[in-house]
Every structure is written in structure tokens, then in C-alpha cells.
């Protein structure tokens, strides 16, 4: 979990558009972020396994 101060800082409008930091809404992680879902790879995997994301299911063959 990211600190509350770090999450609050990332929500502020940056001075330059290239400084936008996208964070996972569940845990606040900034690396491994998936824009399509708005979550990080770890949360995506947990939610996909628990079938909490509509239209996404874990592949098995």
C-alpha cells in the first residue's frame, strides 16, 4: 500500500502533462499499471481469479 500522502500528491494537477502519475485505485501502486482497467497487474490478477472483472477470465489449457 502506498502512503496516503503519496496518493494525495498524485491526485493533484501536475505542472506539466508529462508528469501525470497513474496509480491503482485499490492499492496505490504506480508500476505495472493497466490503463484499460485502472488497476495494477497484481490487483488485476487477484480480481480476474475471483471473477470480479466482467468479461475477463483466467486462461487455462
mmCIF file of the N, C-alpha and C atoms, coordinates in Angstrom:
data_MODEL
# 
_entry.id   MODEL 
# 
loop_
_atom_site.group_PDB 
_atom_site.id 
_atom_site.type_symbol 
_atom_site.label_atom_id 
_atom_site.label_alt_id 
_atom_site.label_comp_id 
_atom_site.label_asym_id 
_atom_site.label_entity_id 
_atom_site.label_seq_id 
_atom_site.pdbx_PDB_ins_code 
_atom_site.Cartn_x 
_atom_site.Cartn_y 
_atom_site.Cartn_z 
_atom_site.occupancy 
_atom_site.B_iso_or_equiv 
_atom_site.pdbx_formal_charge 
_atom_site.auth_seq_id 
_atom_site.auth_comp_id 
_atom_site.auth_asym_id 
_atom_site.auth_atom_id 
_atom_site.pdbx_PDB_model_num 
ATOM 1   N N  . UNK A 1 1  ? 0.827   -1.192  0.000   1.00 0.00 ? 1  UNK A N  1 
ATOM 2   C CA . UNK A 1 1  ? 0.000   0.000   0.000   1.00 0.00 ? 1  UNK A CA 1 
ATOM 3   C C  . UNK A 1 1  ? 0.868   1.250   0.000   1.00 0.00 ? 1  UNK A C  1 
ATOM 4   N N  . UNK A 1 2  ? 0.514   2.163   -0.873  1.00 0.00 ? 2  UNK A N  1 
ATOM 5   C CA . UNK A 1 2  ? 1.204   3.444   -0.911  1.00 0.00 ? 2  UNK A CA 1 
ATOM 6   C C  . UNK A 1 2  ? 0.718   4.320   0.245   1.00 0.00 ? 2  UNK A C  1 
ATOM 7   N N  . UNK A 1 3  ? 1.598   5.208   0.702   1.00 0.00 ? 3  UNK A N  1 
ATOM 8   C CA . UNK A 1 3  ? 1.222   6.119   1.780   1.00 0.00 ? 3  UNK A CA 1 
ATOM 9   C C  . UNK A 1 3  ? 0.127   7.066   1.303   1.00 0.00 ? 3  UNK A C  1 
ATOM 10  N N  . UNK A 1 4  ? -0.683  7.510   2.231   1.00 0.00 ? 4  UNK A N  1 
ATOM 11  C CA . UNK A 1 4  ? -1.785  8.409   1.896   1.00 0.00 ? 4  UNK A CA 1 
ATOM 12  C C  . UNK A 1 4  ? -1.268  9.714   1.305   1.00 0.00 ? 4  UNK A C  1 
ATOM 13  N N  . UNK A 1 5  ? -0.123  10.189  1.792   1.00 0.00 ? 5  UNK A N  1 
ATOM 14  C CA . UNK A 1 5  ? 0.426   11.438  1.272   1.00 0.00 ? 5  UNK A CA 1 
ATOM 15  C C  . UNK A 1 5  ? 0.879   11.294  -0.181  1.00 0.00 ? 5  UNK A C  1 
ATOM 16  N N  . UNK A 1 6  ? 1.392   10.134  -0.549  1.00 0.00 ? 6  UNK A N  1 
ATOM 17  C CA . UNK A 1 6  ? 1.842   9.895   -1.925  1.00 0.00 ? 6  UNK A CA 1 
ATOM 18  C C  . UNK A 1 6  ? 0.636   9.832   -2.862  1.00 0.00 ? 6  UNK A C  1 
ATOM 19  N N  . UNK A 1 7  ? -0.439  9.195   -2.409  1.00 0.00 ? 7  UNK A N  1 
ATOM 20  C CA . UNK A 1 7  ? -1.654  9.099   -3.220  1.00 0.00 ? 7  UNK A CA 1 
ATOM 21  C C  . UNK A 1 7  ? -2.268  10.483  -3.395  1.00 0.00 ? 7  UNK A C  1 
ATOM 22  N N  . UNK A 1 8  ? -2.293  11.266  -2.321  1.00 0.00 ? 8  UNK A N  1 
ATOM 23  C CA . UNK A 1 8  ? -2.847  12.618  -2.398  1.00 0.00 ? 8  UNK A CA 1 
ATOM 24  C C  . UNK A 1 8  ? -2.029  13.490  -3.339  1.00 0.00 ? 8  UNK A C  1 
ATOM 25  N N  . UNK A 1 9  ? -0.713  13.347  -3.323  1.00 0.00 ? 9  UNK A N  1 
ATOM 26  C CA . UNK A 1 9  ? 0.159   14.132  -4.199  1.00 0.00 ? 9  UNK A CA 1 
ATOM 27  C C  . UNK A 1 9  ? -0.074  13.772  -5.664  1.00 0.00 ? 9  UNK A C  1 
ATOM 28  N N  . UNK A 1 10 ? -0.342  12.491  -5.955  1.00 0.00 ? 10 UNK A N  1 
ATOM 29  C CA . UNK A 1 10 ? -0.543  12.079  -7.344  1.00 0.00 ? 10 UNK A CA 1 
ATOM 30  C C  . UNK A 1 10 ? -1.888  12.547  -7.890  1.00 0.00 ? 10 UNK A C  1 
ATOM 31  N N  . UNK A 1 11 ? -2.836  12.869  -7.007  1.00 0.00 ? 11 UNK A N  1 
ATOM 32  C CA . UNK A 1 11 ? -4.149  13.340  -7.454  1.00 0.00 ? 11 UNK A CA 1 
ATOM 33  C C  . UNK A 1 11 ? -4.148  14.812  -7.823  1.00 0.00 ? 11 UNK A C  1 
ATOM 34  N N  . UNK A 1 12 ? -3.124  15.555  -7.382  1.00 0.00 ? 12 UNK A N  1 
ATOM 35  C CA . UNK A 1 12 ? -3.026  16.970  -7.718  1.00 0.00 ? 12 UNK A CA 1 
ATOM 36  C C  . UNK A 1 12 ? -2.725  17.136  -9.207  1.00 0.00 ? 12 UNK A C  1 
ATOM 37  N N  . UNK A 1 13 ? -3.185  18.239  -9.784  1.00 0.00 ? 13 UNK A N  1 
ATOM 38  C CA . UNK A 1 13 ? -2.897  18.525  -11.191 1.00 0.00 ? 13 UNK A CA 1 
ATOM 39  C C  . UNK A 1 13 ? -1.426  18.903  -11.332 1.00 0.00 ? 13 UNK A C  1 
ATOM 40  N N  . UNK A 1 14 ? -0.678  18.176  -12.179 1.00 0.00 ? 14 UNK A N  1 
ATOM 41  C CA . UNK A 1 14 ? 0.746   18.468  -12.323 1.00 0.00 ? 14 UNK A CA 1 
ATOM 42  C C  . UNK A 1 14 ? 1.001   19.733  -13.135 1.00 0.00 ? 14 UNK A C  1 
ATOM 43  N N  . UNK A 1 15 ? 2.191   20.277  -12.960 1.00 0.00 ? 15 UNK A N  1 
ATOM 44  C CA . UNK A 1 15 ? 2.588   21.478  -13.685 1.00 0.00 ? 15 UNK A CA 1 
ATOM 45  C C  . UNK A 1 15 ? 2.707   21.191  -15.181 1.00 0.00 ? 15 UNK A C  1 
ATOM 46  N N  . UNK A 1 16 ? 3.204   20.008  -15.525 1.00 0.00 ? 16 UNK A N  1 
ATOM 47  C CA . UNK A 1 16 ? 3.354   19.594  -16.921 1.00 0.00 ? 16 UNK A CA 1 
ATOM 48  C C  . UNK A 1 16 ? 2.594   18.291  -17.139 1.00 0.00 ? 16 UNK A C  1 
ATOM 49  N N  . UNK A 1 17 ? 2.032   18.127  -18.320 1.00 0.00 ? 17 UNK A N  1 
ATOM 50  C CA . UNK A 1 17 ? 1.218   16.945  -18.592 1.00 0.00 ? 17 UNK A CA 1 
ATOM 51  C C  . UNK A 1 17 ? 2.027   15.651  -18.587 1.00 0.00 ? 17 UNK A C  1 
ATOM 52  N N  . UNK A 1 18 ? 3.334   15.742  -18.807 1.00 0.00 ? 18 UNK A N  1 
ATOM 53  C CA . UNK A 1 18 ? 4.165   14.538  -18.813 1.00 0.00 ? 18 UNK A CA 1 
ATOM 54  C C  . UNK A 1 18 ? 4.432   14.002  -17.405 1.00 0.00 ? 18 UNK A C  1 
ATOM 55  N N  . UNK A 1 19 ? 4.062   14.770  -16.392 1.00 0.00 ? 19 UNK A N  1 
ATOM 56  C CA . UNK A 1 19 ? 4.282   14.350  -15.003 1.00 0.00 ? 19 UNK A CA 1 
ATOM 57  C C  . UNK A 1 19 ? 3.090   13.617  -14.393 1.00 0.00 ? 19 UNK A C  1 
ATOM 58  N N  . UNK A 1 20 ? 2.094   13.298  -15.188 1.00 0.00 ? 20 UNK A N  1 
ATOM 59  C CA . UNK A 1 20 ? 0.921   12.593  -14.677 1.00 0.00 ? 20 UNK A CA 1 
ATOM 60  C C  . UNK A 1 20 ? 1.349   11.222  -14.163 1.00 0.00 ? 20 UNK A C  1 
ATOM 61  N N  . UNK A 1 21 ? 0.919   10.895  -12.948 1.00 0.00 ? 21 UNK A N  1 
ATOM 62  C CA . UNK A 1 21 ? 1.215   9.598   -12.355 1.00 0.00 ? 21 UNK A CA 1 
ATOM 63  C C  . UNK A 1 21 ? -0.099  8.855   -12.217 1.00 0.00 ? 21 UNK A C  1 
ATOM 64  N N  . UNK A 1 22 ? -0.205  7.748   -12.906 1.00 0.00 ? 22 UNK A N  1 
ATOM 65  C CA . UNK A 1 22 ? -1.410  6.930   -12.817 1.00 0.00 ? 22 UNK A CA 1 
ATOM 66  C C  . UNK A 1 22 ? -1.177  5.860   -11.769 1.00 0.00 ? 22 UNK A C  1 
ATOM 67  N N  . UNK A 1 23 ? -2.122  5.725   -10.840 1.00 0.00 ? 23 UNK A N  1 
ATOM 68  C CA . UNK A 1 23 ? -1.986  4.776   -9.748  1.00 0.00 ? 23 UNK A CA 1 
ATOM 69  C C  . UNK A 1 23 ? -3.200  3.865   -9.684  1.00 0.00 ? 23 UNK A C  1 
ATOM 70  N N  . UNK A 1 24 ? -2.977  2.692   -9.164  1.00 0.00 ? 24 UNK A N  1 
ATOM 71  C CA . UNK A 1 24 ? -4.044  1.722   -8.933  1.00 0.00 ? 24 UNK A CA 1 
ATOM 72  C C  . UNK A 1 24 ? -4.996  2.280   -7.885  1.00 0.00 ? 24 UNK A C  1 
ATOM 73  N N  . UNK A 1 25 ? -6.303  2.177   -8.138  1.00 0.00 ? 25 UNK A N  1 
ATOM 74  C CA . UNK A 1 25 ? -7.254  2.737   -7.188  1.00 0.00 ? 25 UNK A CA 1 
ATOM 75  C C  . UNK A 1 25 ? -7.407  1.859   -5.950  1.00 0.00 ? 25 UNK A C  1 
ATOM 76  N N  . UNK A 1 26 ? -6.990  0.599   -6.037  1.00 0.00 ? 26 UNK A N  1 
ATOM 77  C CA . UNK A 1 26 ? -7.114  -0.291  -4.882  1.00 0.00 ? 26 UNK A CA 1 
ATOM 78  C C  . UNK A 1 26 ? -5.937  -0.171  -3.931  1.00 0.00 ? 26 UNK A C  1 
ATOM 79  N N  . UNK A 1 27 ? -4.715  -0.217  -4.462  1.00 0.00 ? 27 UNK A N  1 
ATOM 80  C CA . UNK A 1 27 ? -3.538  -0.263  -3.583  1.00 0.00 ? 27 UNK A CA 1 
ATOM 81  C C  . UNK A 1 27 ? -2.619  0.940   -3.719  1.00 0.00 ? 27 UNK A C  1 
ATOM 82  N N  . UNK A 1 28 ? -2.772  1.732   -4.780  1.00 0.00 ? 28 UNK A N  1 
ATOM 83  C CA . UNK A 1 28 ? -1.941  2.913   -4.951  1.00 0.00 ? 28 UNK A CA 1 
ATOM 84  C C  . UNK A 1 28 ? -0.630  2.667   -5.669  1.00 0.00 ? 28 UNK A C  1 
ATOM 85  N N  . UNK A 1 29 ? -0.430  1.471   -6.179  1.00 0.00 ? 29 UNK A N  1 
ATOM 86  C CA . UNK A 1 29 ? 0.802   1.129   -6.884  1.00 0.00 ? 29 UNK A CA 1 
ATOM 87  C C  . UNK A 1 29 ? 0.884   1.877   -8.214  1.00 0.00 ? 29 UNK A C  1 
ATOM 88  N N  . UNK A 1 30 ? 2.079   2.365   -8.589  1.00 0.00 ? 30 UNK A N  1 
ATOM 89  C CA . UNK A 1 30 ? 2.215   3.098   -9.841  1.00 0.00 ? 30 UNK A CA 1 
ATOM 90  C C  . UNK A 1 30 ? 2.891   2.282   -10.940 1.00 0.00 ? 30 UNK A C  1 
ATOM 91  N N  . UNK A 1 31 ? 3.684   1.299   -10.591 1.00 0.00 ? 31 UNK A N  1 
ATOM 92  C CA . UNK A 1 31 ? 4.328   0.457   -11.601 1.00 0.00 ? 31 UNK A CA 1 
ATOM 93  C C  . UNK A 1 31 ? 3.420   -0.713  -11.951 1.00 0.00 ? 31 UNK A C  1 
ATOM 94  N N  . UNK A 1 32 ? 3.466   -1.152  -13.192 1.00 0.00 ? 32 UNK A N  1 
ATOM 95  C CA . UNK A 1 32 ? 2.639   -2.266  -13.631 1.00 0.00 ? 32 UNK A CA 1 
ATOM 96  C C  . UNK A 1 32 ? 1.173   -1.880  -13.734 1.00 0.00 ? 32 UNK A C  1 
ATOM 97  N N  . UNK A 1 33 ? 0.902   -0.615  -14.060 1.00 0.00 ? 33 UNK A N  1 
ATOM 98  C CA . UNK A 1 33 ? -0.463  -0.095  -14.134 1.00 0.00 ? 33 UNK A CA 1 
ATOM 99  C C  . UNK A 1 33 ? -1.080  -0.429  -15.477 1.00 0.00 ? 33 UNK A C  1 
ATOM 100 N N  . UNK A 1 34 ? -2.311  -0.901  -15.490 1.00 0.00 ? 34 UNK A N  1 
ATOM 101 C CA . UNK A 1 34 ? -3.022  -1.223  -16.718 1.00 0.00 ? 34 UNK A CA 1 
ATOM 102 C C  . UNK A 1 34 ? -4.094  -0.161  -16.937 1.00 0.00 ? 34 UNK A C  1 
ATOM 103 N N  . UNK A 1 35 ? -3.897  0.675   -17.959 1.00 0.00 ? 35 UNK A N  1 
ATOM 104 C CA . UNK A 1 35 ? -4.797  1.803   -18.196 1.00 0.00 ? 35 UNK A CA 1 
ATOM 105 C C  . UNK A 1 35 ? -6.222  1.371   -18.497 1.00 0.00 ? 35 UNK A C  1 
ATOM 106 N N  . UNK A 1 36 ? -6.377  0.267   -19.227 1.00 0.00 ? 36 UNK A N  1 
ATOM 107 C CA . UNK A 1 36 ? -7.714  -0.179  -19.617 1.00 0.00 ? 36 UNK A CA 1 
ATOM 108 C C  . UNK A 1 36 ? -8.601  -0.460  -18.415 1.00 0.00 ? 36 UNK A C  1 
ATOM 109 N N  . UNK A 1 37 ? -7.998  -0.920  -17.332 1.00 0.00 ? 37 UNK A N  1 
ATOM 110 C CA . UNK A 1 37 ? -8.770  -1.311  -16.152 1.00 0.00 ? 37 UNK A CA 1 
ATOM 111 C C  . UNK A 1 37 ? -8.590  -0.358  -14.975 1.00 0.00 ? 37 UNK A C  1 
ATOM 112 N N  . UNK A 1 38 ? -7.547  0.441   -14.984 1.00 0.00 ? 38 UNK A N  1 
ATOM 113 C CA . UNK A 1 38 ? -7.307  1.390   -13.906 1.00 0.00 ? 38 UNK A CA 1 
ATOM 114 C C  . UNK A 1 38 ? -6.733  0.766   -12.654 1.00 0.00 ? 38 UNK A C  1 
ATOM 115 N N  . UNK A 1 39 ? -6.141  -0.426  -12.819 1.00 0.00 ? 39 UNK A N  1 
ATOM 116 C CA . UNK A 1 39 ? -5.559  -1.128  -11.673 1.00 0.00 ? 39 UNK A CA 1 
ATOM 117 C C  . UNK A 1 39 ? -4.183  -1.669  -12.046 1.00 0.00 ? 39 UNK A C  1 
ATOM 118 N N  . UNK A 1 40 ? -3.417  -2.058  -11.033 1.00 0.00 ? 40 UNK A N  1 
ATOM 119 C CA . UNK A 1 40 ? -2.089  -2.614  -11.281 1.00 0.00 ? 40 UNK A CA 1 
ATOM 120 C C  . UNK A 1 40 ? -2.207  -4.091  -11.649 1.00 0.00 ? 40 UNK A C  1 
ATOM 121 N N  . UNK A 1 41 ? -1.099  -4.650  -12.069 1.00 0.00 ? 41 UNK A N  1 
ATOM 122 C CA . UNK A 1 41 ? -1.094  -6.046  -12.531 1.00 0.00 ? 41 UNK A CA 1 
ATOM 123 C C  . UNK A 1 41 ? -1.425  -7.024  -11.412 1.00 0.00 ? 41 UNK A C  1 
ATOM 124 N N  . UNK A 1 42 ? -1.023  -6.714  -10.190 1.00 0.00 ? 42 UNK A N  1 
ATOM 125 C CA . UNK A 1 42 ? -1.253  -7.619  -9.071  1.00 0.00 ? 42 UNK A CA 1 
ATOM 126 C C  . UNK A 1 42 ? -2.742  -7.655  -8.707  1.00 0.00 ? 42 UNK A C  1 
ATOM 127 N N  . UNK A 1 43 ? -3.342  -6.465  -8.619  1.00 0.00 ? 43 UNK A N  1 
ATOM 128 C CA . UNK A 1 43 ? -4.780  -6.385  -8.326  1.00 0.00 ? 43 UNK A CA 1 
ATOM 129 C C  . UNK A 1 43 ? -5.592  -6.970  -9.479  1.00 0.00 ? 43 UNK A C  1 
ATOM 130 N N  . UNK A 1 44 ? -5.119  -6.764  -10.710 1.00 0.00 ? 44 UNK A N  1 
ATOM 131 C CA . UNK A 1 44 ? -5.808  -7.328  -11.866 1.00 0.00 ? 44 UNK A CA 1 
ATOM 132 C C  . UNK A 1 44 ? -5.849  -8.844  -11.781 1.00 0.00 ? 44 UNK A C  1 
ATOM 133 N N  . UNK A 1 45 ? -4.726  -9.445  -11.427 1.00 0.00 ? 45 UNK A N  1 
ATOM 134 C CA . UNK A 1 45 ? -4.664  -10.891 -11.341 1.00 0.00 ? 45 UNK A CA 1 
ATOM 135 C C  . UNK A 1 45 ? -5.577  -11.429 -10.240 1.00 0.00 ? 45 UNK A C  1 
ATOM 136 N N  . UNK A 1 46 ? -5.584  -10.741 -9.086  1.00 0.00 ? 46 UNK A N  1 
ATOM 137 C CA . UNK A 1 46 ? -6.457  -11.162 -7.988  1.00 0.00 ? 46 UNK A CA 1 
ATOM 138 C C  . UNK A 1 46 ? -7.927  -11.063 -8.385  1.00 0.00 ? 46 UNK A C  1 
ATOM 139 N N  . UNK A 1 47 ? -8.286  -9.953  -9.008  1.00 0.00 ? 47 UNK A N  1 
ATOM 140 C CA . UNK A 1 47 ? -9.679  -9.747  -9.384  1.00 0.00 ? 47 UNK A CA 1 
ATOM 141 C C  . UNK A 1 47 ? -10.109 -10.669 -10.520 1.00 0.00 ? 47 UNK A C  1 
ATOM 142 N N  . UNK A 1 48 ? -9.209  -10.952 -11.454 1.00 0.00 ? 48 UNK A N  1 
ATOM 143 C CA . UNK A 1 48 ? -9.534  -11.861 -12.552 1.00 0.00 ? 48 UNK A CA 1 
ATOM 144 C C  . UNK A 1 48 ? -9.715  -13.286 -12.042 1.00 0.00 ? 48 UNK A C  1 
ATOM 145 N N  . UNK A 1 49 ? -8.910  -13.683 -11.075 1.00 0.00 ? 49 UNK A N  1 
ATOM 146 C CA . UNK A 1 49 ? -9.033  -15.016 -10.494 1.00 0.00 ? 49 UNK A CA 1 
ATOM 147 C C  . UNK A 1 49 ? -10.360 -15.165 -9.759  1.00 0.00 ? 49 UNK A C  1 
ATOM 148 N N  . UNK A 1 50 ? -10.785 -14.098 -9.084  1.00 0.00 ? 50 UNK A N  1 
ATOM 149 C CA . UNK A 1 50 ? -12.048 -14.123 -8.332  1.00 0.00 ? 50 UNK A CA 1 
ATOM 150 C C  . UNK A 1 50 ? -13.255 -13.758 -9.190  1.00 0.00 ? 50 UNK A C  1 
ATOM 151 N N  . UNK A 1 51 ? -13.043 -13.582 -10.494 1.00 0.00 ? 51 UNK A N  1 
ATOM 152 C CA . UNK A 1 51 ? -14.078 -13.246 -11.473 1.00 0.00 ? 51 UNK A CA 1 
ATOM 153 C C  . UNK A 1 51 ? -14.823 -11.970 -11.090 1.00 0.00 ? 51 UNK A C  1 
ATOM 154 N N  . UNK A 1 52 ? -14.084 -10.954 -10.647 1.00 0.00 ? 52 UNK A N  1 
ATOM 155 C CA . UNK A 1 52 ? -14.667 -9.670  -10.274 1.00 0.00 ? 52 UNK A CA 1 
ATOM 156 C C  . UNK A 1 52 ? -14.613 -8.662  -11.405 1.00 0.00 ? 52 UNK A C  1 
ATOM 157 N N  . UNK A 1 53 ? -13.912 -8.992  -12.508 1.00 0.00 ? 53 UNK A N  1 
ATOM 158 C CA . UNK A 1 53 ? -13.819 -8.108  -13.667 1.00 0.00 ? 53 UNK A CA 1 
ATOM 159 C C  . UNK A 1 53 ? -14.696 -8.705  -14.766 1.00 0.00 ? 53 UNK A C  1 
ATOM 160 N N  . UNK A 1 54 ? -15.744 -7.994  -15.191 1.00 0.00 ? 54 UNK A N  1 
ATOM 161 C CA . UNK A 1 54 ? -16.615 -8.556  -16.224 1.00 0.00 ? 54 UNK A CA 1 
ATOM 162 C C  . UNK A 1 54 ? -15.905 -8.724  -17.558 1.00 0.00 ? 54 UNK A C  1 
ATOM 163 N N  . UNK A 1 55 ? -16.088 -9.872  -18.173 1.00 0.00 ? 55 UNK A N  1 
ATOM 164 C CA . UNK A 1 55 ? -15.507 -10.148 -19.488 1.00 0.00 ? 55 UNK A CA 1 
ATOM 165 C C  . UNK A 1 55 ? -14.096 -10.682 -19.454 1.00 0.00 ? 55 UNK A C  1 
ATOM 166 N N  . UNK A 1 56 ? -13.523 -10.878 -18.273 1.00 0.00 ? 56 UNK A N  1 
ATOM 167 C CA . UNK A 1 56 ? -12.149 -11.372 -18.132 1.00 0.00 ? 56 UNK A CA 1 
ATOM 168 C C  . UNK A 1 56 ? -12.174 -12.665 -17.359 1.00 0.00 ? 56 UNK A C  1 
ATOM 169 N N  . UNK A 1 57 ? -11.548 -13.690 -17.929 1.00 0.00 ? 57 UNK A N  1 
ATOM 170 C CA . UNK A 1 57 ? -11.406 -14.939 -17.178 1.00 0.00 ? 57 UNK A CA 1 
ATOM 171 C C  . UNK A 1 57 ? -10.017 -15.494 -17.387 1.00 0.00 ? 57 UNK A C  1 
ATOM 172 N N  . UNK A 1 58 ? -9.546  -16.210 -16.437 1.00 0.00 ? 58 UNK A N  1 
ATOM 173 C CA . UNK A 1 58 ? -8.196  -16.744 -16.469 1.00 0.00 ? 58 UNK A CA 1 
ATOM 174 C C  . UNK A 1 58 ? -8.093  -17.844 -17.517 1.00 0.00 ? 58 UNK A C  1 
ATOM 175 N N  . UNK A 1 59 ? -7.072  -17.781 -18.324 1.00 0.00 ? 59 UNK A N  1 
ATOM 176 C CA . UNK A 1 59 ? -6.868  -18.780 -19.364 1.00 0.00 ? 59 UNK A CA 1 
ATOM 177 C C  . UNK A 1 59 ? -6.366  -20.085 -18.758 1.00 0.00 ? 59 UNK A C  1 
ATOM 178 N N  . UNK A 1 60 ? -6.853  -21.183 -19.284 1.00 0.00 ? 60 UNK A N  1 
ATOM 179 C CA . UNK A 1 60 ? -6.346  -22.491 -18.883 1.00 0.00 ? 60 UNK A CA 1 
ATOM 180 C C  . UNK A 1 60 ? -6.440  -23.435 -20.073 1.00 0.00 ? 60 UNK A C  1 
ATOM 181 N N  . UNK A 1 61 ? -5.364  -24.190 -20.293 1.00 0.00 ? 61 UNK A N  1 
ATOM 182 C CA . UNK A 1 61 ? -5.342  -25.125 -21.418 1.00 0.00 ? 61 UNK A CA 1 
ATOM 183 C C  . UNK A 1 61 ? -4.545  -26.339 -21.093 1.00 0.00 ? 61 UNK A C  1 
# 
